[in-house]
Amino acid sequence: MNRLAVVVVALLVAACGTEASSPALTTGPAPSADATRAASAQPAPATGVVDPAPGSDSVVYAPNPAAIEVAIEAGHGGCLDWGVPDPSERGPAYAEETMTLAIARELRDLLAADGIGVIMIRDEDEALAGDDYPPLDCHGPPWRDVNGDGFAGFGDDDLPEGTRTRDELQARLDLANLSAADALVSIHINSPTQDGVPVEVAFTETFYTDETAWGASETARLAEGIQAGVVDHLGAIASYERGDRGIAAHNFYMVAPPLFETTEERPDALRQPTRGGLMPVILAEVGSITLRQEQDLLVSAEGQAAVAAGLFDGLAAFFGGRDLAARIGLADAVDGVPRPVDGDGPPFWPAAVPEGPLGLRLTNTGIATWPEGIELVAGWELTQQPYLARAPEGLDRLSADVPALGPGESVVVEVELPAMPDRRGVAWISLRDGSTTLADRGSPALQLASEAP
Ligand SMILES: [Zn+2]
Protein backbone atom coordinates (compact mmCIF):
# COMPACT_ATOMS: atom_id res chain seq x y z
CA MET A 1 0.00 0.00 0.00
CA ASN A 2 1.21 3.46 -0.59
CA ARG A 3 0.69 6.96 0.70
CA LEU A 4 -2.73 7.15 -0.96
CA ALA A 5 -4.02 4.57 1.47
CA VAL A 6 -2.51 6.60 4.29
CA VAL A 7 -4.38 9.64 3.07
CA VAL A 8 -7.65 7.74 3.32
CA VAL A 9 -6.90 6.77 6.90
CA ALA A 10 -5.80 10.28 7.73
CA LEU A 11 -9.10 11.59 6.41
CA LEU A 12 -10.91 9.19 8.68
CA VAL A 13 -9.04 9.81 11.86
CA ALA A 14 -7.55 13.25 11.67
CA ALA A 15 -10.01 15.91 12.64
CA CYS A 16 -7.50 18.61 13.28
CA GLY A 17 -6.83 19.50 16.87
CA THR A 18 -9.68 17.48 18.32
CA GLU A 19 -9.56 14.50 20.60
CA ALA A 20 -9.88 12.41 17.49
CA SER A 21 -6.82 13.86 15.86
CA SER A 22 -3.78 11.69 15.98
CA PRO A 23 -0.12 12.40 15.75
CA ALA A 24 2.03 9.23 15.58
CA LEU A 25 7.38 7.39 16.10
CA THR A 26 9.87 6.51 13.71
CA THR A 27 13.44 5.65 14.44
CA GLY A 28 14.39 9.27 14.22
CA PRO A 29 16.76 11.06 16.52
CA ALA A 30 15.72 11.50 20.14
CA PRO A 31 14.01 14.79 20.92
CA SER A 32 16.54 17.20 22.20
CA ALA A 33 17.08 20.62 23.56
CA ASP A 34 18.32 22.91 20.88
CA ALA A 35 22.06 23.10 20.96
CA THR A 36 22.16 26.70 19.80
CA ARG A 37 22.05 28.70 22.99
CA ALA A 38 23.27 32.11 23.91
CA ALA A 39 26.76 32.12 25.23
CA SER A 40 25.53 33.03 28.68
CA ALA A 41 26.47 29.91 30.61
CA GLN A 42 28.33 30.86 33.73
CA PRO A 43 31.02 28.91 35.44
CA ALA A 44 29.52 27.12 38.43
CA PRO A 45 29.43 29.57 41.33
CA ALA A 46 29.99 28.69 44.94
CA THR A 47 26.94 27.43 46.76
CA GLY A 48 24.78 30.29 48.05
CA VAL A 49 26.49 33.00 46.00
CA VAL A 50 24.09 34.87 43.73
CA ASP A 51 25.00 34.58 40.10
CA PRO A 52 24.15 37.87 38.40
CA ALA A 53 21.73 38.00 35.50
CA PRO A 54 23.90 37.78 32.42
CA GLY A 55 21.79 40.32 30.55
CA SER A 56 21.34 40.28 26.79
CA ASP A 57 19.54 41.97 23.94
CA SER A 58 16.99 39.14 23.86
CA VAL A 59 13.51 40.27 22.83
CA VAL A 60 11.82 37.45 24.71
CA TYR A 61 13.64 37.58 28.04
CA ALA A 62 16.54 40.01 28.18
CA PRO A 63 17.74 39.28 31.74
CA ASN A 64 18.68 35.65 31.08
CA PRO A 65 17.28 34.10 27.90
CA ALA A 66 19.14 30.80 28.35
CA ALA A 67 17.12 30.15 31.52
CA ILE A 68 13.87 29.97 29.52
CA GLU A 69 12.75 26.78 27.80
CA VAL A 70 10.01 26.80 25.20
CA ALA A 71 8.61 23.46 24.06
CA ILE A 72 7.37 23.50 20.48
CA GLU A 73 5.03 20.80 19.27
CA ALA A 74 4.56 20.50 15.55
CA GLY A 75 1.07 19.03 15.35
CA HIS A 76 0.70 15.47 14.00
CA GLY A 77 3.59 13.66 12.26
CA GLY A 78 4.76 10.16 11.40
CA CYS A 79 3.66 7.66 8.80
CA LEU A 80 0.16 7.24 10.14
CA ASP A 81 -0.75 10.81 10.93
CA TRP A 82 -0.53 13.50 8.36
CA GLY A 83 -2.98 15.67 10.24
CA VAL A 84 -5.31 17.34 7.83
CA PRO A 85 -4.20 16.01 4.48
CA ASP A 86 -4.04 18.18 1.42
CA PRO A 87 -7.66 18.65 0.47
CA SER A 88 -6.63 19.39 -3.09
CA GLU A 89 -4.45 16.28 -3.11
CA ARG A 90 -1.25 17.91 -4.10
CA GLY A 91 0.72 15.55 -1.87
CA PRO A 92 2.47 15.34 1.49
CA ALA A 93 4.19 18.71 1.15
CA TYR A 94 0.75 20.24 1.47
CA ALA A 95 -0.39 18.20 4.46
CA GLU A 96 -0.77 19.70 7.91
CA GLU A 97 2.08 17.67 9.48
CA THR A 98 4.57 19.07 6.98
CA MET A 99 3.56 22.68 7.42
CA THR A 100 3.44 22.51 11.21
CA LEU A 101 6.97 21.06 11.28
CA ALA A 102 8.30 23.76 8.96
CA ILE A 103 6.72 26.46 11.13
CA ALA A 104 8.06 24.79 14.29
CA ARG A 105 11.59 24.79 12.88
CA GLU A 106 11.26 28.40 11.88
CA LEU A 107 10.11 29.32 15.39
CA ARG A 108 12.97 27.30 16.90
CA ASP A 109 15.46 29.28 14.81
CA LEU A 110 13.97 32.61 15.87
CA LEU A 111 14.01 31.63 19.55
CA ALA A 112 17.51 30.15 19.39
CA ALA A 113 18.80 33.32 17.72
CA ASP A 114 17.24 35.23 20.61
CA GLY A 115 19.10 33.02 23.10
CA ILE A 116 16.02 31.11 24.29
CA GLY A 117 16.21 27.37 24.98
CA VAL A 118 13.99 25.22 22.77
CA ILE A 119 12.66 21.70 23.14
CA MET A 120 11.45 20.35 19.83
CA ILE A 121 8.82 17.76 20.70
CA ARG A 122 9.38 16.37 17.24
CA ASP A 123 12.02 17.56 14.79
CA GLU A 124 11.30 15.08 12.03
CA ASP A 125 8.32 13.38 10.46
CA GLU A 126 7.97 11.15 13.47
CA ALA A 127 5.91 10.12 16.45
CA LEU A 128 7.00 9.24 19.98
CA ALA A 129 4.62 6.46 21.01
CA GLY A 130 4.73 4.06 18.05
CA ASP A 131 4.03 4.10 14.32
CA ASP A 132 3.82 0.46 13.36
CA TYR A 133 1.02 -0.56 11.01
CA PRO A 134 2.19 -2.75 8.13
CA PRO A 135 -1.21 -2.82 6.37
CA LEU A 136 -0.60 0.83 5.55
CA ASP A 137 3.11 0.33 4.95
CA CYS A 138 4.02 2.03 8.22
CA HIS A 139 6.99 0.27 9.84
CA GLY A 140 7.89 2.64 12.66
CA PRO A 141 8.75 1.75 16.24
CA PRO A 142 6.39 -0.52 18.20
CA TRP A 143 3.42 0.85 20.12
CA ARG A 144 3.71 1.98 23.71
CA ASP A 145 1.06 2.45 26.37
CA VAL A 146 2.12 5.88 27.53
CA ASN A 147 -0.94 7.07 29.40
CA GLY A 148 -1.30 3.83 31.37
CA ASP A 149 -4.83 2.95 30.28
CA GLY A 150 -3.76 -0.60 29.37
CA PHE A 151 -4.14 -0.07 25.64
CA ALA A 152 -1.65 0.68 22.90
CA GLY A 153 -1.67 0.52 19.17
CA PHE A 154 -3.68 1.21 16.09
CA GLY A 155 -5.95 -0.59 13.72
CA ASP A 156 -7.34 -3.21 16.08
CA ASP A 157 -11.12 -3.11 16.43
CA ASP A 158 -10.86 -4.04 20.10
CA LEU A 159 -8.95 -0.88 20.97
CA PRO A 160 -10.84 2.09 22.36
CA GLU A 161 -11.15 4.76 19.72
CA GLY A 162 -8.24 7.19 19.74
CA THR A 163 -5.84 4.92 21.64
CA ARG A 164 -2.87 5.84 19.45
CA THR A 165 -3.62 9.54 19.72
CA ARG A 166 -3.84 9.53 23.49
CA ASP A 167 -0.55 7.68 23.93
CA GLU A 168 1.19 9.92 21.43
CA LEU A 169 -0.09 13.16 22.93
CA GLN A 170 0.70 11.91 26.45
CA ALA A 171 4.31 11.25 25.37
CA ARG A 172 4.52 14.76 23.98
CA LEU A 173 3.14 16.25 27.19
CA ASP A 174 5.54 14.12 29.24
CA LEU A 175 8.53 15.45 27.31
CA ALA A 176 7.45 19.05 27.88
CA ASN A 177 6.58 18.42 31.53
CA LEU A 178 9.81 16.63 32.42
CA SER A 179 11.84 19.29 30.63
CA ALA A 180 10.05 21.80 32.88
CA ALA A 181 9.29 23.91 29.84
CA ASP A 182 8.05 27.40 30.63
CA ALA A 183 5.47 27.19 27.87
CA LEU A 184 4.26 24.59 25.39
CA VAL A 185 3.13 25.78 21.97
CA SER A 186 1.20 23.28 19.88
CA ILE A 187 0.98 24.26 16.22
CA HIS A 188 -1.92 23.12 14.07
CA ILE A 189 -3.67 24.12 10.88
CA ASN A 190 -7.41 23.93 10.69
CA SER A 191 -9.69 22.29 8.19
CA PRO A 192 -13.13 23.76 8.81
CA THR A 193 -15.98 21.68 7.42
CA GLN A 194 -19.73 21.84 7.44
CA ASP A 195 -21.65 18.62 6.99
CA GLY A 196 -18.40 17.02 5.91
CA VAL A 197 -17.76 19.59 3.22
CA PRO A 198 -14.67 21.80 3.47
CA VAL A 199 -15.50 25.46 4.03
CA GLU A 200 -13.30 27.88 2.17
CA VAL A 201 -12.52 30.38 4.88
CA ALA A 202 -9.26 31.50 6.45
CA PHE A 203 -8.88 32.34 10.11
CA THR A 204 -6.71 31.93 13.20
CA GLU A 205 -7.95 30.57 16.52
CA THR A 206 -6.07 29.68 19.71
CA PHE A 207 -7.17 27.24 22.41
CA TYR A 208 -6.16 27.01 26.04
CA THR A 209 -7.51 25.66 29.32
CA ASP A 210 -8.82 27.68 32.25
CA GLU A 211 -8.71 24.76 34.68
CA THR A 212 -5.12 24.85 35.79
CA ALA A 213 -3.92 25.48 39.34
CA TRP A 214 -3.21 29.06 38.29
CA GLY A 215 -6.64 29.56 36.81
CA ALA A 216 -6.90 31.03 33.36
CA SER A 217 -4.65 33.99 33.90
CA GLU A 218 -1.24 32.96 32.66
CA THR A 219 -2.42 30.55 30.01
CA ALA A 220 -4.98 32.96 28.58
CA ARG A 221 -2.32 35.62 28.45
CA LEU A 222 -0.10 33.30 26.43
CA ALA A 223 -3.00 32.43 24.14
CA GLU A 224 -3.86 36.09 23.60
CA GLY A 225 -0.30 36.97 22.70
CA ILE A 226 0.01 34.06 20.29
CA GLN A 227 -3.33 34.79 18.67
CA ALA A 228 -2.56 38.48 18.17
CA GLY A 229 0.90 37.76 16.83
CA VAL A 230 -0.23 35.24 14.23
CA VAL A 231 -3.22 37.34 13.15
CA ASP A 232 -0.99 40.40 12.70
CA HIS A 233 1.78 38.71 10.81
CA LEU A 234 -0.39 36.60 8.51
CA GLY A 235 -2.79 39.48 7.93
CA ALA A 236 0.07 41.68 6.81
CA ILE A 237 0.93 39.41 3.89
CA ALA A 238 -2.40 37.73 3.00
CA SER A 239 -3.98 38.99 -0.22
CA TYR A 240 -7.39 37.63 0.82
CA GLU A 241 -9.72 38.13 3.75
CA ARG A 242 -8.75 36.41 6.99
CA GLY A 243 -10.72 36.08 10.23
CA ASP A 244 -9.65 36.49 13.83
CA ARG A 245 -11.66 34.02 15.92
CA GLY A 246 -9.80 34.94 19.10
CA ILE A 247 -8.98 32.59 21.94
CA ALA A 248 -11.20 29.93 23.47
CA ALA A 249 -11.00 27.81 26.60
CA HIS A 250 -11.49 24.25 25.40
CA ASN A 251 -9.97 21.11 26.86
CA PHE A 252 -8.49 19.51 23.80
CA TYR A 253 -6.26 16.69 24.99
CA MET A 254 -3.06 18.66 24.52
CA VAL A 255 -4.21 21.67 26.50
CA ALA A 256 -6.31 19.86 29.09
CA PRO A 257 -5.36 19.84 32.74
CA PRO A 258 -4.92 16.50 34.46
CA LEU A 259 -8.30 15.04 35.26
CA PHE A 260 -8.23 13.73 38.78
CA GLU A 261 -11.88 12.85 39.07
CA THR A 262 -14.44 12.39 36.37
CA THR A 263 -17.19 14.96 36.32
CA GLU A 264 -20.67 15.09 34.88
CA GLU A 265 -19.40 17.05 31.90
CA ARG A 266 -16.41 14.78 31.52
CA PRO A 267 -17.51 11.29 32.46
CA ASP A 268 -14.80 9.57 30.46
CA ALA A 269 -11.38 9.73 32.12
CA LEU A 270 -9.87 8.26 28.96
CA ARG A 271 -10.53 11.47 27.12
CA GLN A 272 -8.23 13.50 29.32
CA PRO A 273 -4.48 13.14 29.69
CA THR A 274 -3.26 11.16 32.70
CA ARG A 275 -0.62 13.86 33.16
CA GLY A 276 -1.63 17.17 31.67
CA GLY A 277 0.59 20.16 31.00
CA LEU A 278 2.28 21.56 34.11
CA MET A 279 2.93 24.88 32.39
CA PRO A 280 0.84 27.18 30.21
CA VAL A 281 -0.04 25.21 27.09
CA ILE A 282 -1.79 26.60 24.04
CA LEU A 283 -2.93 25.01 20.81
CA ALA A 284 -2.89 27.43 17.90
CA GLU A 285 -4.86 26.70 14.77
CA VAL A 286 -2.71 29.19 12.93
CA GLY A 287 -4.62 29.13 9.67
CA SER A 288 -6.98 27.11 7.49
CA ILE A 289 -6.01 24.60 4.88
CA THR A 290 -9.35 24.63 3.13
CA LEU A 291 -8.93 28.00 1.45
CA ARG A 292 -6.54 27.37 -1.41
CA GLN A 293 -4.86 30.78 -1.14
CA GLU A 294 -4.23 30.31 2.57
CA GLN A 295 -2.89 26.83 2.02
CA ASP A 296 -0.51 28.15 -0.62
CA LEU A 297 0.61 30.87 1.76
CA LEU A 298 1.17 28.40 4.61
CA VAL A 299 3.23 26.17 2.32
CA SER A 300 5.41 29.10 1.28
CA ALA A 301 8.56 30.13 3.13
CA GLU A 302 7.09 33.61 3.49
CA GLY A 303 3.88 32.35 5.09
CA GLN A 304 5.68 29.97 7.44
CA ALA A 305 8.07 32.76 8.49
CA ALA A 306 5.09 35.02 9.19
CA VAL A 307 3.40 32.44 11.43
CA ALA A 308 6.66 31.79 13.28
CA ALA A 309 7.19 35.52 13.76
CA GLY A 310 3.66 35.77 15.17
CA LEU A 311 4.26 32.91 17.60
CA PHE A 312 7.56 34.50 18.58
CA ASP A 313 5.86 37.83 19.29
CA GLY A 314 3.27 36.05 21.40
CA LEU A 315 5.96 34.36 23.46
CA ALA A 316 7.80 37.66 23.89
CA ALA A 317 4.60 39.27 25.17
CA PHE A 318 4.03 36.38 27.55
CA PHE A 319 7.50 36.32 29.08
CA GLY A 320 7.63 40.10 29.13
CA GLY A 321 4.61 40.12 31.46
CA ARG A 322 5.28 37.10 33.66
CA ASP A 323 6.03 38.43 37.11
CA LEU A 324 6.79 35.57 39.48
CA ALA A 325 8.49 32.56 37.92
CA ALA A 326 11.36 30.15 38.53
CA ARG A 327 13.46 27.46 36.96
CA ILE A 328 14.60 24.77 39.39
CA GLY A 329 17.14 22.26 38.13
CA LEU A 330 19.95 20.01 39.25
CA ALA A 331 23.04 22.20 39.63
CA ASP A 332 25.11 19.92 37.42
CA ALA A 333 22.45 19.10 34.83
CA VAL A 334 23.51 19.48 31.22
CA ASP A 335 20.15 20.47 29.78
CA GLY A 336 17.47 18.82 31.93
CA VAL A 337 15.79 17.24 28.92
CA PRO A 338 14.94 13.56 29.41
CA ARG A 339 15.99 10.99 26.81
CA PRO A 340 13.50 8.28 25.87
CA VAL A 341 13.90 4.90 27.51
CA ASP A 342 13.21 1.60 25.72
CA GLY A 343 10.19 -0.53 26.51
CA ASP A 344 6.49 -0.58 25.91
CA GLY A 345 5.47 1.99 28.53
CA PRO A 346 6.07 5.71 28.85
CA PRO A 347 9.28 6.81 27.12
CA PHE A 348 10.03 9.76 29.41
CA TRP A 349 10.90 9.50 33.12
CA PRO A 350 12.39 11.87 35.66
CA ALA A 351 16.03 11.62 36.68
CA ALA A 352 16.83 9.76 39.89
CA VAL A 353 17.91 11.67 42.98
CA PRO A 354 21.70 11.80 42.68
CA GLU A 355 23.96 10.28 45.31
CA GLY A 356 25.42 12.65 47.86
CA PRO A 357 24.45 16.25 48.57
CA LEU A 358 21.70 17.60 46.34
CA GLY A 359 22.73 20.80 44.59
CA LEU A 360 19.92 22.77 42.97
CA ARG A 361 20.21 25.76 40.70
CA LEU A 362 17.38 28.23 41.22
CA THR A 363 16.85 30.93 38.62
CA ASN A 364 14.41 33.81 38.66
CA THR A 365 12.79 33.63 35.23
CA GLY A 366 10.14 36.27 35.89
CA ILE A 367 10.27 40.03 35.58
CA ALA A 368 9.75 40.75 39.30
CA THR A 369 12.22 40.25 42.12
CA TRP A 370 11.33 37.28 44.29
CA PRO A 371 9.67 38.18 47.57
CA GLU A 372 11.66 38.01 50.78
CA GLY A 373 10.92 34.79 52.60
CA ILE A 374 10.39 32.66 49.53
CA GLU A 375 11.32 29.12 50.49
CA LEU A 376 12.16 25.80 48.90
CA VAL A 377 9.68 23.03 49.63
CA ALA A 378 9.58 19.35 48.73
CA GLY A 379 7.56 16.21 49.26
CA TRP A 380 7.49 12.59 48.16
CA GLU A 381 4.62 10.60 46.76
CA LEU A 382 4.59 6.88 46.10
CA THR A 383 3.65 6.25 42.49
CA GLN A 384 4.10 3.89 39.60
CA GLN A 385 3.39 6.77 37.26
CA PRO A 386 6.55 8.19 35.72
CA TYR A 387 6.02 11.44 37.60
CA LEU A 388 3.41 13.45 39.47
CA ALA A 389 0.63 15.43 37.85
CA ARG A 390 0.15 17.55 40.96
CA ALA A 391 1.88 18.32 44.23
CA PRO A 392 1.93 15.63 46.94
CA GLU A 393 -0.08 16.21 50.10
CA GLY A 394 2.07 18.18 52.48
CA LEU A 395 5.26 19.85 51.33
CA ASP A 396 8.13 20.25 53.79
CA ARG A 397 10.25 23.36 53.91
CA LEU A 398 13.86 22.63 52.98
CA SER A 399 16.63 24.11 55.08
CA ALA A 400 18.37 26.15 52.38
CA ASP A 401 18.16 29.93 52.47
CA VAL A 402 16.76 31.26 49.22
CA PRO A 403 17.85 34.80 48.34
CA ALA A 404 15.31 37.25 46.91
CA LEU A 405 16.72 36.92 43.40
CA GLY A 406 16.19 39.60 40.81
CA PRO A 407 15.06 38.77 37.27
CA GLY A 408 17.57 36.51 35.58
CA GLU A 409 19.67 35.96 38.69
CA SER A 410 20.42 32.47 39.89
CA VAL A 411 21.92 30.68 42.82
CA VAL A 412 23.03 27.17 43.65
CA VAL A 413 21.82 25.82 46.97
CA GLU A 414 22.53 22.52 48.69
CA VAL A 415 19.53 20.80 50.23
CA GLU A 416 18.52 17.62 51.93
CA LEU A 417 15.25 16.14 50.75
CA PRO A 418 12.74 14.60 53.17
CA ALA A 419 13.44 10.92 53.81
CA MET A 420 13.13 8.84 50.68
CA PRO A 421 10.34 6.25 50.67
CA ASP A 422 11.25 2.57 50.63
CA ARG A 423 9.08 1.98 47.58
CA ARG A 424 9.23 3.87 44.30
CA GLY A 425 8.37 7.48 44.78
CA VAL A 426 8.79 10.82 43.12
CA ALA A 427 9.92 14.00 44.83
CA TRP A 428 8.25 17.28 43.91
CA ILE A 429 10.44 20.34 44.56
CA SER A 430 9.13 23.87 44.22
CA LEU A 431 9.39 27.33 45.73
CA ARG A 432 6.70 28.63 48.04
CA ASP A 433 5.65 32.19 48.65
CA GLY A 434 3.15 32.26 51.49
CA SER A 435 0.62 29.55 50.75
CA THR A 436 1.25 29.35 47.00
CA THR A 437 3.99 27.49 45.24
CA LEU A 438 5.42 28.60 41.93
CA ALA A 439 4.24 25.28 40.49
CA ASP A 440 0.75 26.57 41.22
CA ARG A 441 1.63 29.60 39.12
CA GLY A 442 2.82 27.68 36.08
CA SER A 443 6.53 27.16 36.75
CA PRO A 444 6.88 23.36 36.79
CA ALA A 445 8.29 21.75 39.93
CA LEU A 446 11.52 19.79 39.66
CA GLN A 447 10.64 16.10 39.89
CA LEU A 448 13.19 13.46 40.87
CA ALA A 449 12.56 9.74 41.30
CA SER A 450 13.79 7.52 44.12
CA GLU A 451 15.16 5.12 41.51
CA ALA A 452 16.36 5.25 37.91
CA PRO A 453 13.75 4.40 35.26
ZN1 LIG B 1 -4.14 19.49 13.64
Residues whose N, C-alpha, C, O or C-beta is under 5 A from the ligand:
A	BS01	ZN	C16 G17 G75 G83 H188 I189
